[in-house]
Amino acid sequence: ADASDALPSFNADMTQHLFCRKENFVSLCLWKASLTDNSFSNFTSGFNAIPVPNTTDILCVRSSGIGNNEIWRINTETGVEECIVSEGNRSFTSPTISPDGKWILMVGSSMKVVDVAGQNSQNKVYPNTDIFVCHIDGSNLTQITYHAADDLSPVWSKDGKYIYFVSQRGSSTQTTNVWRIPFMIKN
């Protein structure tokens, strides 16, 4: 069977390696490799797995029944699975957890509407990506960037006071640069 592995991460104590395996060019499954006994196991569907600190849970991305991506929380010991971020008109990817463990940072899709004057007064609508944040339980979903350029690959600063991401904003040649914004949302 044709398979490829990608998107690796490690649990907090570095005893398990999590990764996504694409099998037969179709399904995306999450696997864990134990670094203590060299065992491998397929434990659920999804990709972009990251461990939730101080728990046996992971966050991962899964495709919904209508083709958008959602953020799921899965307990790797009990098997309990819960969809925590989902909107019918958006797709979410690239979750990352704040250093204090209270927030999830992610990329979300959005539709931009541009008023095109002089072209039969029709607006142009196109897909775009922006940065979103929510509480670790999925509540308080908030969009934090609103720009015509795609904003991607968000990460937290070590102290959790800033968010870094890549975007082509501010570049007439569409060169991708790293941007930093302060994280200002209070609990």
C-alpha positions in Angstrom: 0.0 0.0 0.0 1.2 3.5 -0.7 1.6 5.6 2.4 3.3 8.8 3.4 3.9 10.3 6.9 3.9 14.0 7.7 3.1 16.6 10.3 5.0 15.2 13.3 4.7 16.4 16.9 5.6 15.1 20.3 3.7 14.8 23.6 4.9 16.9 26.5 7.2 14.3 28.1 8.6 13.3 24.7 7.6 9.6 25.1 5.2 9.6 22.1 5.7 10.8 18.5 2.4 11.8 16.8 2.1 11.9 13.1 -0.3 11.8 10.2 -0.3 9.0 7.7 -1.9 9.3 4.3 -2.7 5.8 3.0 -3.6 5.0 -0.6 -3.7 8.7 -1.3 -7.1 8.9 0.4 -7.5 8.7 4.1 -5.6 10.7 6.8 -5.1 8.8 10.0 -3.3 9.8 13.2 -0.6 7.4 14.5 1.4 7.4 17.6 4.8 5.9 18.0 5.9 5.1 21.5 9.5 6.0 22.0 9.8 3.8 25.2 8.7 0.5 23.7 8.9 1.2 19.9 5.2 0.3 19.3 3.1 2.0 16.6 -0.7 2.4 16.7 -3.3 4.0 14.5 -5.7 5.7 16.9 -8.1 8.0 15.0 -8.7 9.9 11.8 -7.3 13.5 11.3 -4.2 15.5 10.9 -2.2 18.4 12.5 -2.2 16.5 15.9 -0.8 18.5 18.9 -0.9 17.4 22.5 -2.9 19.4 25.1 -0.5 20.1 28.0 -1.1 18.2 31.3 -3.6 15.8 29.8 -3.8 12.7 27.6 -5.7 14.7 25.0 -4.7 15.9 21.6 -6.2 18.5 19.3 -6.4 17.6 15.6 -8.0 18.7 12.4 -10.7 16.6 10.6 -12.8 17.2 7.6 -16.5 17.7 8.2 -19.3 16.0 6.2 -19.6 19.1 4.1 -15.9 19.5 3.3 -14.8 22.1 5.8 -12.1 21.3 8.4 -12.9 21.3 12.1 -10.8 21.2 15.3 -11.4 18.1 17.4 -10.2 17.2 21.0 -9.5 13.5 21.5 -8.5 11.7 24.7 -5.8 9.2 23.6 -6.5 6.9 26.6 -10.3 6.8 26.7 -11.0 7.4 23.1 -13.5 10.2 23.8 -13.8 12.5 20.8 -15.3 16.0 20.8 -15.6 18.5 18.0 -14.7 21.9 19.6 -14.4 24.3 16.7 -16.7 24.1 13.7 -18.6 26.6 11.5 -20.5 25.6 8.4 -19.0 28.4 6.3 -15.4 28.2 7.5 -12.6 25.7 7.5 -10.0 25.6 10.4 -6.4 24.2 10.4 -3.0 24.6 12.1 -4.1 24.6 15.8 -1.5 25.5 18.4 -1.9 25.9 22.1 -0.8 29.0 24.1 2.1 28.7 26.5 -0.4 28.9 29.5 -2.6 26.2 27.9 -5.7 28.4 27.9 -6.0 29.3 24.2 -6.0 27.7 20.8 -4.6 29.7 17.9 -5.6 28.6 14.3 -6.0 29.5 10.7 -9.6 29.9 9.5 -11.0 30.5 6.1 -13.1 33.5 5.3 -14.6 35.1 2.2 -13.5 38.6 1.3 -15.8 40.9 -0.6 -14.2 43.6 -2.8 -16.2 46.4 -4.3 -15.2 46.5 -7.9 -16.3 50.0 -9.1 -16.9 50.4 -12.8 -17.2 46.7 -13.6 -21.0 46.5 -13.8 -21.1 47.3 -10.1 -20.5 43.7 -9.1 -18.5 42.8 -6.0 -15.7 40.3 -6.3 -15.8 37.5 -3.7 -12.7 35.4 -3.1 -11.5 32.9 -0.4 -8.9 34.1 2.2 -7.3 32.9 5.4 -7.1 34.8 8.6 -6.0 34.0 12.2 -8.5 33.0 14.8 -8.3 32.2 18.5 -10.6 30.5 21.1 -10.5 29.1 24.6 -9.1 25.6 25.0 -12.6 24.2 25.1 -13.5 25.9 21.8 -15.6 28.7 23.3 -15.2 32.4 22.5 -14.1 31.9 18.9 -12.6 35.2 17.7 -11.1 36.3 14.4 -8.0 38.4 15.1 -6.7 39.3 11.6 -8.7 40.9 8.9 -6.6 41.4 5.8 -6.9 40.8 2.1 -3.7 38.8 2.1 -3.6 35.2 3.4 -2.4 35.0 7.0 -0.9 31.5 7.7 1.2 29.4 10.1 0.4 31.2 13.4 2.6 30.5 16.5 2.7 31.9 20.0 5.7 33.8 21.4 7.3 31.9 24.3 5.6 34.3 26.8 2.2 34.2 25.1 2.1 38.0 24.6 2.5 37.9 20.8 1.4 35.9 17.8 3.7 35.5 14.8 2.4 34.5 11.4 3.4 34.6 7.7 1.6 36.8 5.2 2.1 38.6 1.9 0.6 41.8 3.2 2.6 45.0 2.7 4.5 43.6 -0.3 3.8 44.8 -3.8 5.7 41.7 -5.1 3.7 39.3 -2.9 6.7 38.3 -0.9 5.8 36.4 2.2 7.1 38.0 5.4 6.8 37.2 9.2 4.4 39.4 11.0 3.9 39.9 14.8 0.8 41.2 16.6 0.1 41.5 20.3 -2.3 39.0 21.9 -4.8 41.3 23.6 -7.8 39.1 24.4 -8.4 38.7 28.1 -9.9 35.6 29.7 
